[in-house]
Amino acid sequence: MNKSEFKPYVPADTDLKEFTFRAVLLGVLMALVLGAANAYLGMKVGLTVSAIFPAAVVAMAALRIFNGTILEENIARTTASVGEALIAGAIFTIPAFVISGVWKELRYMESTLIMMVGGTLGVLFVIVLRRSLVEEADLPFPESIAAAEIVKAGQGGQTGAAYVFSSMGFAALWELFKNSNGIQLIKDHSRTFMQMASSKVEMLGQKLSFGGGFIFETPAASPALIGVGFIVGLRVSAVLFAGAVMGWLFLVPMGVFMNPGLKELVTAGHTWKDVAMEVWYRQIRPLAVGTMIVSAFYTLYNLRGPLISGITKALRDLGKAKAKEGTVSRLEIDLDFKLVFIAIIALSIPMFFLYSYFSHSVVGAIFLTFLMMILGFLFTAVAGYLVGIVGSSNNPISGLTLSALLISAVVMVAFGITGPFGVMGVLGVAGVVCCAAGIGGDMMQDLKVGHILGGTPWRMELGEIIGVILASTLLVYPMIALDHVYHIGSEQLPAPQAGLMALMAKGIVGGEMAWPLVIAGMFLAVALIMINAPSPMLIAVGMYLPFNSTFAIFVGGIIKWLLDLAMKKEKFSISQKSRAENIGVLISSGLIAGEALMAVVLAFVVLGTQISGSSFSLRQYGVEHPSVIAGFIIFILLAYILVQIPIRKAKTETTE
């Protein structure tokens, strides 16, 4: 649809309650709860659950009791999603202070300051970028569309809601009963519910061995990832999967077979799969980071037109509103740009003092602050752009943060600041940039939902700022508690992303970094740009993410392609095609929301049972772990649900 023809769900001239105390309060409470749950999940398995879907469902249910409006639900959901995004930025970086040994335990004041400044900067940067990415850029925003469809289905009675909530139940049940360790779990009769729940976020990928050597993983049996692939379509999912193929089926085998000495690492307890995983983790991911660095700058360069025009239009509309020259729609008004730029400059002051405290160098602190601002803006823009393509659940902010870490580490070495002080300075920059990118990507997604529903931008932006300030002051406490109980860096709480950050920071500052891999990745990005590859950043993301996850998204894209073929075969009219596609999006929305909601519920179970020391076994109630065949049956079921149901319903509706 042409942008000029776009009409929000709630018209601009509608006067509904929006920014109310109850909406903001509900949003803040959900932000704290969802953020605390994701703090454990992220440090336990390195994944967080997108809060946009559970927040949307809870906001609808809670505010409906008080006859709340759809715009109040939008504010509550927007404020709530801050918790997950902020904690994702925090757990990927702040635990690295402990793992690297520069802190003995998490520190409240420093951690809070990093989260508050980083999160607030993310909101402010997005205000500048909103028009260029949400309104001007032609991005699919899969999870934003899914969230908006959930909200609209909830408002429209039974029409469409049945598809959403039935698929939600299907995905939630699958998430509850699936397991990620295959036959080993079936043999483990003492597996408790707490242990089973803690593995839910791991994808069910069955391993196929070729000649006892290279291990290949099938797609993750994840309804949510398949739903994302269905929404973004075949082309985007194929580009993402192309990166996975390059990384896992070309570079990893090459790394294994060109190093004969790795054979000595294969023992009874250390298989070829373990060796391949180490090659990917320590060689391919740094190479992918190098590709991301160049791709990040290239992405922003490609956005220069929409960015400049978006800022110009925003300033013109604000000036016109102040001069009362004509009427500016409420859907076009952001927070005052002058105040935004003043706030951005003001936030650099506390960070300068913190970096000075970390690095014990005033000159180093000046350069670190400058880098933090530049890289924060750059990677917030890239995070928002990637969210528009693959959604926030697959937004590789840890990869973007590694890029910031690499650049700031070079600065530290150049100024001769090494040892613990250099490591703290580098991690300080990475922490702020990661929180900014996390909040930026999440907020861009929320603003897109608001754009679809008819929310007022400045009110949503204000809700995000309030959520960031309150969440950053309180969410450090769950992190500290988890550290005290399980100890960050231990087997119980490994914090994998933070471990990688610590490894890279110590490696660069200590002169142990594998620069050839990073530089090779940069040249790979240049080569991809020169051959006009569809999206170098997406290819790098595919190399960086687990293979079975990108494979699952690709399967979703294939299913969407099958639906397109079926509609073409049936010779659907434009209205029939639109109806079938809308039903497919509603079903995909439910699949995404159902898995995300159940993962959050299981997170609470894990957190509660581990802290209390209790356990609960499903086996005593006759619940067995599924066989490996179930992991393949799910694809057949999802293909049928996403192809046959839309086709049948669209034909039936036309007949009636």
C-alpha positions, 0 to 999 in steps of 0.5 A: 500500500502507498504510504499516502494511503495508510490509515491508522486503526484509530484515526488522528481526530479521535479523542481517546484516553491515552497517556493515563496513570493506570496505563503507565503504572501497569506498563512499569509493573510489567517491565519489572516483572518481564525484565527480572524473568529475562535477567535469569533467562539471558544469563542462563542460556544467552537468550531473552524473550521479546516482551511485546507479545506478553505485554500486549496480551496482559495490557488488553486483559488488565485494562479491559476490566477498567474499560481502558482504551486501545491507546491506553493499551498501546502506552502500557505495552510500550512502557512494559517492553522497556524491561526486557530490552533494557535487561538484554543490554545489561546482561550481555555486558555488565556481567562481563565486569565480574567474569573478566575479574575487574569486579568481584561482584556486581556494583549497584551504582555503576550498573544503574548508571550504565543502564539508565544512561544507555537506555535513555540515550536509546530512546532519544536517538530513536526519537530522531530516527523515528520518521526515517525508519517507521514511516519512510523506510519500506521495512516489514516489521514482522513482530510489530505487525504481529503485535498490532494484529493481536491488539486489533483482533482483541478489539474486534470481537470474534473476527480474527481473534479465534485464529490468534488465540487458537494458534497461541494455545497451540504454540504455548503447549508445544513450548511447554512440552518440547525439550532440547536434549533429545534422547538423553532427556528420555533416559534421564528419569530424574529430570525435574520440571524446573530443569525441563523448564529452564531448557525451554528457550533452547531450540529443538534441533536434531543432530545428523552426523556425517561419517562421525564428523561434521554435525548438521542441525535440522531447523528448530521446531519453534512455532515462533521462529517459523511465524517470523519467517512467514511474516517476513517472507521468503526473500528476507528469510532466504538471505538470512539463511544464506549467511547461516549456510556460509558460516555453518556449512562452508566456514565451519567445516573449512575451519575444522578440516584445515586444522588437523590438530583439532582431531586431538581434541576429540575424546569420549567426552568431547565430540566433533560437534563440540569442536565444530561449535568451538570453531564457530564460537571463537572463529566464525563469530569474530569474523561475523562481527567484522562483517557487521562493523562494515555493514553497520556503516554501510546500512547507515549510509544507505539510510542517509536519504530517509534520515535527512528527509525525516529529520527535516520534515520533523523539524518543519512540522514542529516549527509549524506547530509552534508558529500555529501555521496550519494543523499538525496531526497528533500522529506526527508530533515527537518530543521537542527536538531541541530538548532531545538534543540538549538531553543527549549532550547532558547525558554525556557528562555523567558518562565522562565522569564514569569513564574517567573513574573506570580508566583513570585517564581524563583524555581516555574518558573524553575519547570514550565518551565521544565514541559512546555517543557516535557508536550509540547513535550508529548502532541504535539506527542499525538495531532499529533497521534490523528490527524492521526486518527480522523483529526484536527477538532476532536482533543481534545487539550483542554483535553490534555491541562487540563492534563497539567494544572492538573500536573502543578497545583500540582507542584504549590501547592507542592511549596506552590504557591497559590492564583492569582500567582499560578493560573497565573503560571498554566494557563501560562503552559496550554497556551503554551502547548495548543498552541503547541498541536494545532499547532503540530496537525495541522502541522502534518496534513499539513505535511501529505498532503505535503507528499502525494502531494510531498512537501519539508518538510523543506520548509513547516516547515519554512512556519509554523514558519513564519506564527506562528510569524506573526499570534501571533503578530496580532491575539491578537488584534481580541481577545482584540476587542471581549473582549471589545465589548462582554466581555469574560465570559459573555453570549455573549462570554462565552469561555467554554473551558477557563471557564473550565480551570479557574475552574480547576486552581482555584479549584486545587490551592485553594484546591477545585478540585474533585481529586477522579474523575481524579484518577478514570479516571486514573484507568479506563485507566489502566483497558482499557490497561490491557484488551487490548482495541483498543485505550484508548485515543480514548475511552477517547475522545469519553467520552469527546466530545458531544455524537451526534458528535461522533455518527455522525462519527460512522454513517459515519463509518457504511456507509463505511461498507455498501459500503464495503458490496455492493462491496463484493456483486457485486464481484468487482475486485481490480480496481473496488474496488479502483475506488469506494473507491476513489470516496467515499473519493472524495465525503467525502472530498467535504462534509468536505470542504463544511461544513467547508467553509460555517461555515467560511463564516457564521463566517465572517457574525456573526463578521461583523453584531455583531460589526456593530450592524446590523441584517438581517432576512432570513424570509423576503425572504421566507426562513424558518427554516427546520423541525426536519424531515430534520435532519433525511432525511440527513442521507438517502441522505448521505448514498445514495450518499456515497454508490450508486454513487461510486458503479454505477460509478465504474460499469459504468466505467468498462463497458465503 
